[in-house]
Amino acid sequence: MRRTPGGRRRRRLSLVPLLIAALLGTGVVASAAAPDGRPPAPEQLSPAATLGRAGLGEWARAQLAADAQRRTAPRTPLRPILGTVTDTVRKLLSAAAPDTASTLVLYDDAGPYGYLGELYAMAAANLGGHFGSVTAKPVRQYTAGLLGQYTATVYLGSTYYGGGIPDAVPAAFYQDVLAGTKPVTWVGDNIWNMGNAVGAAQFTQKYGWDPTTSYFADANGSVGNVSQVAYGGQTLTRKIPAGQDGGVLRPNILTGAGYPAVTRVAEALDSASGATFPWAVRSANLTYIGEIPFSYVSESDRVIAYEDMLFDALAPGTAARHRAMFRLEDISPDSDPAQLRAMADYLYSQHIPYGINVIPVYTDPKGVYSNGVPQTVTLAQRPQLVSALKYMLARGAVLMEHGYTHQYGTTDNPYTAVTGDDFEFYRAHVDASDNVVYDGPVAEDSTAWAQSRVNSGLAGFAAAGLPRPQLWTTPHYAGSATDYRVFAQNYPARLERSLYFAGTLTGGTADPNRFIGQFFPYVVNDVYGTKVLPENIGNYEPVAQNNHPARFPADLVASARANLAVRDGFASFFYHPYYPLQPLKDTIDGIKALGYTFVSPAAL
């Protein structure tokens, strides 16, 4: 009954997700290739956010058109509003920080692309959840003095206010940023509107650069080709598909007497011209990042710089620490006990703790891999496999539940309907271009249905005499908002990448057609209110599939190296035990050589 990897086409792709996306059509393209940032397919990287079929091209064109209009518009000096700060507001702005770190996330929700704001805000809020509490709200709801109630504030400018879209940022926010001392991270659009509102002279005297003469494109409308961002001693990637790039704002830094020094926090490389310019700058209480970094991301992407910069605002005293974590994936009653024991012996000899993701029921309802004969096998029916699992647990493994059957009925979802190949909690298909497309939750999705899957899985472990699993990983990293809440009721944490749906922050009904996928460099408490352990460098996959390139140990090690830029971060990956042991050894050796220390998922 055992099959070698060559005898069965394993659906294990090496994905690199597009972190942000919004569905603009009825289906979500999820075929992501590692370096090019297209939307993701099964499991290896979070079904990251999917770009809708229209992509971000329309948003990018609108942004650049508005930027060009601003460049050529006549300059009308505006009356500074700083003088309207009241004593009450000053007291609020100078209020002591709470005992634990707190983050205020402000986002745009106006204009034709207003829906992007909530998606980006969920990504920012999830990261803020590593440091403490998070409050997220549309920037239009900002009231005077609110900055002073939080340790730090993040504003995500995703709607370009200007041209035909009136500025929705309250004057009080511009005023409070200038008057306050609490850290503010401003990401993307509308910093020029603050410069105009408070007066360019006041802005430049405090911050040393002029946003009113800083643009996303040159006078010819070109954004160049920003392909790298240097940060923390690492070179991070930036790969945006042609026509989707809205540009990176190039700060006009002023020099000379009377201007404060500006710290160039991260440096962008325009490979089209060879020029470099600041990707992020910091002065006084303001850190500015020239684009929203949650789109078209990979495991080595410039989003890593943003993830680390949060420490400066929320936990500046954090010491450097680099931990690694990994798990063995898709173990089921169909797995080979001898292979598992061999890996357990190697890992035990190296003193490496690890997780084992176990699927309690293997099913091939159409006999795809058994000559047309349907087959279903439980853990209890495979005593040798159960013995191997107990052997692993005695040698440092942590038992984790990876769904109930890791497939969906008798339906190809999207491949074979066989355990480990297909989605369990989400529908998907493969389109004519060989992309995996996310279609939405399964038809019967509900709290009761998801709980029944969890219960059945737990019963399968108990029937086999195994302990209750300690952690959960969603099959192919895809479930509905309802599903994630059910998993949280049963497990203290998930180890995975996840989907986050529009409507979550506003308290509305989750929109299954608009979501963002995200993976993390450290442990977070996410917007569902649950703890998520990181998986951020992918997996070994020697065969290209569904427009995903092969991914080898050197690729995982390179991603681990990029993540050294996070001062207290992880290099977390997974490995399928049906592959030979040597690539796992090479990956572990390479990561250890970078200075990472392997820790148990249970310790987090």
C-alpha positions in Angstrom: 0.0 0.0 0.0 3.0 2.3 0.5 3.7 4.7 -2.4 6.9 6.4 -3.1 6.8 10.1 -4.0 7.4 9.1 -7.6 4.4 6.8 -7.5 2.0 9.4 -6.4 1.7 13.0 -7.4 1.9 14.9 -4.2 0.1 18.2 -4.1 2.7 20.1 -2.1 3.5 23.4 -3.8 6.1 25.9 -2.9 4.0 29.0 -2.8 4.9 32.6 -2.2 1.7 34.5 -1.5 0.5 37.8 -2.4 -0.3 39.2 1.0 -3.0 41.6 0.1 -5.7 41.2 -2.2 -9.2 41.9 -2.7 -11.6 40.0 -4.8 -13.0 42.1 -7.6 -14.7 39.3 -9.4 -16.4 36.1 -8.3 -13.4 33.8 -7.8 -10.0 34.4 -6.3 -6.9 33.4 -8.3 -4.6 31.8 -5.9 -1.7 30.5 -7.9 1.3 32.1 -6.5 4.8 31.4 -7.6 7.6 31.9 -5.1 9.3 35.0 -6.3 6.7 36.7 -8.4 4.1 37.3 -5.8 1.0 36.1 -7.7 -1.7 34.8 -5.4 -1.2 31.6 -3.6 -2.4 28.0 -4.0 -2.5 25.2 -1.5 -0.8 25.3 1.8 2.7 26.3 1.6 2.2 30.0 2.0 -0.9 31.3 3.3 -3.5 31.4 0.7 -2.3 34.8 1.1 -4.5 37.4 0.0 -5.7 36.9 -3.4 -5.7 39.5 -5.9 -9.0 39.6 -7.6 -9.0 39.0 -11.3 -8.7 42.8 -11.9 -5.6 42.8 -9.6 -4.2 46.0 -8.2 -3.6 47.5 -11.6 -6.6 49.9 -11.5 -5.6 51.1 -8.1 -2.0 51.7 -9.2 -3.1 53.6 -12.3 -5.4 55.8 -10.2 -2.7 56.5 -7.6 -0.2 57.5 -10.3 -2.7 59.7 -12.1 -3.5 61.5 -8.8 0.2 61.9 -8.1 0.9 63.4 -11.5 -2.0 65.8 -11.0 -0.5 66.9 -7.6 2.9 67.4 -9.1 1.5 69.9 -11.7 -1.2 71.6 -9.6 -0.5 75.2 -8.6 0.6 75.5 -5.0 -1.8 77.4 -2.7 -0.3 78.0 0.7 -2.8 76.8 3.4 -3.1 78.3 6.8 -1.4 76.1 9.4 -3.7 74.6 12.0 -1.1 73.9 14.7 -2.3 76.9 16.7 -5.6 75.3 17.4 -4.2 72.8 19.8 -5.9 73.3 23.1 -4.5 72.6 26.6 -6.8 69.7 26.9 -5.5 68.1 23.7 -1.9 68.8 24.8 -2.6 66.8 28.0 -4.1 64.0 26.1 -1.2 63.8 23.7 1.3 63.7 26.5 -0.5 61.1 28.5 1.6 58.3 29.9 1.7 55.1 27.9 -0.3 52.2 29.3 1.5 49.5 31.3 1.4 47.2 28.3 2.0 48.2 24.7 -1.0 49.4 22.8 -1.4 50.2 19.1 -3.9 52.4 17.3 -4.3 51.3 13.7 -6.0 53.9 11.5 -7.0 53.1 7.9 -8.8 54.6 4.9 -12.2 53.4 3.9 -13.2 56.2 1.4 -13.2 56.2 -2.4 -13.5 53.3 -4.9 -10.6 51.4 -3.3 -11.7 52.0 0.3 -12.2 48.3 0.8 -8.5 47.8 0.7 -8.1 49.8 3.9 -9.7 47.2 6.2 -7.6 44.4 4.6 -4.4 46.3 5.2 -5.5 47.3 8.6 -6.1 43.6 9.6 -2.5 42.8 8.5 -1.2 45.7 10.6 -3.4 44.8 13.6 -2.2 41.2 13.5 1.4 42.3 13.7 0.5 44.8 16.5 -1.0 41.9 18.4 2.6 40.6 19.0 3.2 43.5 21.3 0.0 44.0 23.1 -3.5 45.3 22.6 -4.7 46.8 19.3 -7.5 49.2 18.4 -8.4 49.6 14.7 -10.7 52.2 13.2 -11.2 54.2 10.0 -9.1 57.4 10.1 -12.2 59.5 9.6 -13.3 58.5 13.1 -10.2 60.0 14.7 -10.8 62.6 17.4 -8.4 65.2 18.9 -5.9 63.8 21.5 -6.5 60.1 20.6 -2.8 59.5 19.8 -1.9 60.1 23.4 -4.0 57.2 24.6 -1.8 54.6 22.9 1.9 53.6 22.9 2.1 54.0 19.2 -0.1 54.7 16.1 0.0 53.3 12.6 -1.8 55.1 9.8 -2.2 53.1 6.5 -2.8 55.5 3.6 -4.3 53.3 0.9 -6.7 55.9 -0.6 -5.0 58.8 -2.4 -6.9 61.8 -1.3 -6.7 64.5 -4.0 -8.1 65.0 -7.4 -11.7 63.7 -7.2 -11.5 62.2 -3.7 -11.8 64.7 -0.9 -9.4 64.3 2.1 -11.1 62.1 4.7 -8.3 62.5 7.2 -9.5 64.8 10.1 -7.5 68.0 10.6 -7.1 66.9 14.2 -5.0 63.9 13.2 -2.6 66.0 11.2 -2.4 68.5 14.1 -1.8 65.8 16.7 0.9 64.1 14.8 2.8 67.3 14.6 2.2 68.3 18.2 2.7 64.9 19.8 5.6 62.9 20.9 4.2 59.4 20.8 5.6 57.3 17.8 3.5 57.4 14.6 4.2 55.1 11.7 2.7 56.6 8.5 2.5 54.1 5.6 1.7 55.1 2.0 -0.5 58.0 0.9 -1.5 61.4 2.1 1.6 62.6 4.0 1.6 65.5 1.6 -1.8 66.5 2.8 -0.4 66.7 6.3 2.4 68.9 5.0 -0.1 71.3 3.4 -2.5 71.3 6.4 0.1 72.1 9.1 2.2 74.2 6.7 5.3 73.0 4.9 7.5 75.2 7.0 6.3 73.7 10.2 6.5 70.1 8.9 10.0 70.5 7.6 11.3 72.3 10.7 10.2 69.3 12.8 10.9 66.4 10.4 13.6 67.6 8.0 11.9 66.6 4.7 9.2 68.0 2.5 6.3 65.7 1.7 4.6 68.3 -0.5 7.4 67.9 -3.1 7.8 64.1 -2.7 6.2 61.9 -5.3 5.7 58.2 -6.3 6.8 58.7 -9.9 9.2 61.0 -11.7 8.1 63.9 -13.9 7.6 61.4 -16.8 5.3 59.3 -14.7 7.7 56.4 -14.2 7.9 54.6 -10.9 11.1 52.8 -12.1 11.7 49.3 -10.9 12.2 49.2 -7.1 13.4 45.6 -6.8 15.2 45.6 -3.4 15.0 47.1 0.0 18.1 47.1 2.3 17.3 46.9 6.0 19.0 45.6 9.1 22.0 44.3 7.2 19.8 42.3 4.9 18.8 42.7 1.3 15.0 42.2 1.0 13.1 41.5 -2.2 10.4 43.6 -3.8 8.7 42.0 -6.9 5.6 43.7 -8.3 4.0 42.5 -11.5 4.1 44.9 -14.5 1.3 47.4 -14.3 0.5 46.7 -10.7 3.1 49.0 -9.1 1.8 52.2 -7.6 5.4 53.3 -6.8 7.3 54.1 -3.6 7.3 57.8 -2.4 10.7 59.3 -2.6 11.1 61.7 0.3 12.6 65.1 -0.5 15.1 65.3 2.4 16.2 68.8 3.2 19.7 69.7 4.4 21.3 72.8 5.8 20.9 74.9 8.9 17.6 74.7 10.7 16.6 71.3 9.5 16.8 68.3 11.8 18.6 65.1 10.8 16.6 62.5 9.0 17.4 58.8 9.6 17.2 56.7 6.5 15.8 53.6 8.1 15.6 51.4 5.0 17.0 52.0 1.5 15.3 51.2 -1.8 17.1 50.2 -5.0 15.7 51.3 -8.3 17.2 48.7 -10.6 16.0 50.6 -13.7 18.3 53.5 -12.9 20.7 52.1 -10.3 19.7 54.9 -8.0 18.9 54.4 -4.3 16.6 56.4 -2.1 15.0 56.0 1.3 12.2 53.4 1.5 11.6 54.5 5.1 12.7 57.6 7.1 12.4 58.6 10.7 12.7 61.9 12.5 11.2 63.1 15.8 8.0 61.1 16.5 7.3 60.2 12.8 8.4 57.1 10.8 7.3 57.2 7.2 7.2 54.2 4.8 6.8 55.1 1.1 4.4 52.3 0.3 2.1 49.8 1.9 4.2 46.7 2.2 1.4 44.1 2.4 1.1 43.4 -1.4 3.0 40.9 -3.5 5.1 39.6 -0.6 7.4 36.6 -0.3 9.3 35.0 2.5 12.2 37.3 1.8 10.1 40.4 1.1 10.5 44.0 2.2 7.5 43.5 4.6 10.2 42.1 6.9 11.5 45.6 7.4 8.1 46.9 8.5 7.7 43.9 10.8 10.9 44.7 12.6 10.4 48.5 12.7 7.4 48.0 14.9 9.8 47.1 17.7 11.2 50.6 17.6 7.8 52.0 18.4 6.3 49.4 20.7 9.2 47.5 22.3 12.4 49.4 21.7 14.3 47.6 24.4 13.9 44.1 22.8 17.1 42.2 22.6 18.2 40.3 19.5 17.0 36.7 19.5 16.6 34.3 16.5 14.6 31.2 16.9 13.8 28.4 14.4 10.8 26.0 14.4 9.6 23.3 12.1 7.1 20.6 11.7 6.6 17.4 9.7 3.6 17.8 7.5 0.6 15.7 6.3 1.2 12.6 8.3 -1.8 10.3 8.0 -2.7 6.6 8.2 -1.2 6.3 4.7 2.3 7.4 5.9 5.3 5.1 6.2 6.2 4.3 9.8 9.8 3.5 9.0 10.3 6.9 7.4 8.9 8.6 10.5 11.1 6.6 12.8 14.2 7.5 10.8 13.4 11.2 10.9 12.6 11.0 14.6 16.0 9.3 15.3 17.9 12.1 13.3 16.0 14.9 15.0 16.5 13.4 18.5 20.2 13.0 17.8 20.4 16.7 17.0 18.3 17.7 20.0 15.7 19.4 17.7 12.1 19.6 18.9 9.4 19.7 16.2 5.7 19.4 15.5 4.0 16.6 13.7 0.9 17.5 11.8 -1.3 14.4 11.8 -4.5 13.8 9.8 -6.5 11.1 11.7 -8.4 9.7 8.7 -6.9 8.9 5.2 -9.5 8.6 2.4 -9.3 8.1 -1.3 -13.0 7.9 -2.1 -12.6 7.4 -5.8 -9.7 5.0 -5.7 -7.3 7.4 -7.4 -4.3 5.8 -5.9 -5.7 2.3 -5.3 -6.7 1.1 -8.8 -10.2 2.5 -8.7 -11.1 0.9 -5.4 -12.3 3.4 -2.7 -10.3 3.4 0.4 -10.6 4.9 3.9 -8.2 4.1 6.7 -8.2 5.4 10.3 -5.3 5.8 12.7 -6.7 3.0 14.9 -6.4 0.7 11.9 -2.7 1.4 11.5 -1.1 0.2 14.8 2.4 0.4 13.4 1.9 4.0 12.4 0.5 4.8 15.8 3.5 3.2 17.4 5.8 5.4 15.2 3.9 8.5 16.3 4.3 7.5 20.0 8.0 6.9 19.3 8.2 10.5 17.9 6.3 12.0 20.8 8.8 10.3 23.3 11.6 12.0 21.4 10.6 15.6 21.3 7.7 15.8 18.9 4.5 17.9 19.5 1.3 16.4 18.3 -0.8 18.7 16.1 -4.2 18.2 14.4 -4.2 18.9 10.6 -7.9 18.7 9.9 -10.0 15.6 9.9 -9.6 14.2 6.4 -7.7 17.1 4.7 -10.1 16.7 1.7 -13.7 17.4 0.8 -16.1 14.5 0.2 -15.9 13.0 -3.3 -15.2 16.3 -5.0 -11.9 17.2 -6.6 -11.1 20.2 -4.5 -9.2 21.0 -6.6 -7.2 17.9 -7.4 -8.2 14.3 -6.5 -10.5 14.3 -3.4 -7.7 12.4 -1.7 -6.4 13.2 1.8 -3.5 15.6 1.8 -4.1 16.6 -1.8 -7.2 18.8 -1.3 -8.8 21.5 0.7 -11.1 20.5 3.5 -12.7 23.8 4.7 -12.6 25.8 1.5 -13.5 25.3 -2.2 -11.0 25.7 -5.0 -10.4 24.7 -8.6 -7.6 24.9 -11.1 -8.2 27.2 -14.1 -7.1 26.9 -17.7 -3.8 28.7 -16.9 -2.9 26.1 -14.2 -3.7 28.5 -11.4 -5.4 27.4 -8.2 -8.5 29.6 -7.7 -10.2 30.1 -4.3 -13.9 29.9 -4.7 -15.2 30.4 -1.1 -16.2 28.3 2.0 -17.7 24.9 1.4 -21.5 24.8 1.0 -22.3 23.4 4.5 -19.8 25.7 6.3 -21.1 26.7 9.7 -20.0 26.6 13.4 -21.7 23.2 13.9 -20.2 21.7 10.7 -16.6 22.9 11.5 -17.0 21.7 15.1 -18.1 18.3 13.9 -14.9 18.0 11.8 -12.8 18.9 14.8 -14.7 16.5 17.1 -14.4 13.6 14.6 -10.6 14.2 14.3 -10.2 14.3 18.1 -12.2 11.1 18.4 -9.8 9.5 15.8 -6.8 10.4 17.9 -8.5 9.0 21.1 -9.5 5.8 19.4 -5.9 5.2 18.4 -4.7 5.7 22.0 -2.9 9.0 21.2 -3.0 12.1 23.4 -5.1 15.1 22.5 -3.2 17.2 19.9 -1.8 20.5 21.3 -2.0 22.7 18.2 -4.1 23.1 15.0 -3.0 23.8 11.4 -5.8 24.4 8.9 -5.5 22.2 5.8 -4.0 24.2 3.0 -4.2 27.2 5.3 -7.7 28.0 4.1 -10.9 28.3 6.2 -13.7 30.8 6.7 -13.9 33.3 9.5 -16.4 30.9 11.1 -14.0 28.0 10.9 -11.1 30.0 12.5 -13.3 30.9 15.4 -14.2 27.2 15.9 -10.6 26.2 15.8 -9.9 28.8 18.5 -12.5 27.3 20.8 -10.7 24.0 20.6 -7.0 24.9 20.6 -4.9 27.5 22.3 -3.1 28.4 19.1 -2.8 27.7 15.4 0.6 27.1 13.7 0.0 28.4 10.1 -0.7 31.2 7.7 -4.3 32.4 7.7 -7.0 34.2 5.8 -8.6 37.4 7.2 -11.9 38.5 5.7 -13.4 41.9 5.1 -16.0 42.8 7.7 -13.9 41.5 10.6 -12.8 44.9 11.9 -16.2 46.6 11.3 -18.2 43.9 13.1 -20.1 43.1 9.9 -20.6 39.8 8.2 -17.4 38.4 6.8 -17.1 38.8 3.1 -15.8 35.5 1.7 -14.8 37.2 -1.6 -12.5 39.8 0.0 -9.7 38.7 2.2 -6.0 39.0 3.0 -3.7 36.2 3.7 -0.8 36.6 6.0 2.2 34.9 7.5 4.2 36.2 10.5 7.8 36.4 11.7 6.8 36.1 15.3 3.9 34.9 17.5 0.8 37.2 17.2 -2.6 37.5 18.6 -4.7 38.1 15.5 -7.9 39.9 14.8 -9.9 36.7 15.5 -8.6 37.0 19.0 -6.4 33.8 18.7 -2.7 33.1 19.0 -1.0 32.2 15.8 2.5 30.7 15.7 4.7 31.6 12.7 5.4 29.7 9.6 7.3 32.2 7.4 9.9 30.5 5.2 7.9 27.9 3.4 8.9 24.3 2.7 11.1 22.0 0.6 9.4 21.1 -2.7 11.7 19.8 -5.5 9.0 19.8 -8.2 7.4 22.8 -9.8 3.6 22.8 -10.0 0.7 25.1 -10.6 3.0 27.9 -11.7 5.1 27.5 -8.6 8.8 26.9 -9.0 10.7 24.3 -7.1 12.0 25.3 -3.7 15.2 23.7 -2.3 17.1 23.9 1.0 19.2 26.8 -0.2 16.0 28.8 -0.8 14.7 28.2 2.7 18.0 29.1 4.1 18.1 32.3 2.1 14.7 33.2 3.5 15.9 32.5 7.0 18.8 34.8 6.4 16.5 37.6 5.2 14.4 37.2 8.4 17.5 37.9 10.5 16.5 41.5 10.0 13.7 40.9 12.6 15.4 41.4 15.9 13.3 38.8 17.8 11.9 36.7 15.0 11.6 33.2 13.7 12.6 31.0 10.7 9.8 28.5 10.7 9.2 25.9 8.0 7.7 22.5 7.4 8.8 19.3 5.6 7.0 16.3 4.2 8.4 13.1 5.6 7.9 11.2 2.3 10.9 13.1 1.0 14.5 11.9 1.7 16.1 12.9 5.0 19.1 14.7 3.4 17.3 17.8 2.2 15.9 18.2 5.8 19.4 17.9 7.2 20.7 20.5 4.7 17.9 22.9 5.6 18.4 22.5 9.4 22.2 22.8 9.1 21.9 25.9 7.0 19.5 27.6 9.4 21.6 26.6 12.5 24.7 28.1 10.8 22.9 31.4 10.6 22.6 31.5 14.4 19.1 30.3 14.9 18.1 28.1 17.8 15.4 25.5 17.3 12.5 25.6 19.8 9.4 23.5 20.3 6.1 24.8 19.0 4.6 23.8 22.4 7.0 26.2 24.1 5.2 29.2 22.4 
